[in-house]
Amino acid sequence: MSPPVFRFAPSPNGYLHLGHAYSALLNSDRARETGGRLLLRIEDVDATRCRPEYETAIYEDLAWLGIAWETPVRRQSEHFGEYRAALDRLSALGLVYPAFESRAEIARLVAAREADAPWPRDPDGAPLYPGDAKLLSADERDRLVDTGAPYALRLDMAVACRRAAGLTWNELGERPDGEHGIVPARPGAWGDVILARKEIPTSYHLSVVVDDALQGVSEIVRGQDLLHATSVHRLLQVLLGLPEPAYRHHRLICDEMGRKLSKSSLATGLRELRAAGVTPAGVRRLVGLG
Ligand code: GLU
């Protein structure tokens, strides 16, 4: 049997904090305990938010924590062709359509619909896509694309769910509701998610699924903030014929107000803690890893 493969997959859009340290250390501990491999993946598809200095800081902070990862590191911005190929496979299945509404138009459509009744939200609290770009004729779509109008490529969730009914995942951690083991996936709760944009030929959901499969990741250890996204990931894995990894979602490290840490909360930034004299062993204690 090949050894289990783990990955830590930060986005270089800010400095790492205690929450990242917890996730990275859990991955590293699991790899050590199981004789597995630990990969590091830089999730930098969004060029408007990612910066080279944050990527450099990721390497420094993880090395300081005593974490060792395999090289070369996979940087998602170097693999747009692979995401494009996956998108083309989904398009060939008739599961992808361009939607031309801007964010402001979407907000207006949602407000108009909410005049009658509350409009459904996704598990992260964002309104589901309210438009009907799906109904455009092929000619009309082509005409709009030819005008150079920006668009997002969305997954036709209803059709996709019909192709992949009865989806589940294997949860090795614990969901906030205490459920674990084989749990139901509910991708429909996300509506017609964005898979790519005219200017970025991928999205978080698509690239994470493609990469986990290409890199042979067998156990995904990540925070419970991504628990519900797993439903979309399982759906894409089935549609693309990719292997199914196991998932271990872990508790989130919160501030004293009980809020999830953010990359701007300086008090819990690894660089600030290091400058204040906290040691790597101290970081382990702070996140409850003794
Ligand atoms: N890049 C994501 C983040 O920084 C994590 C992706 C994942 O673990 O699936 O939140």
Boltz pocket constraint, residues with backbone or C-beta under 6 A from the ligand:
constraints:
  - pocket:
      binder: B
      contacts: [[A, 9], [A, 10], [A, 11], [A, 43], [A, 208], [A, 221], [A, 222], [A, 226]]
      max_distance: 6.0
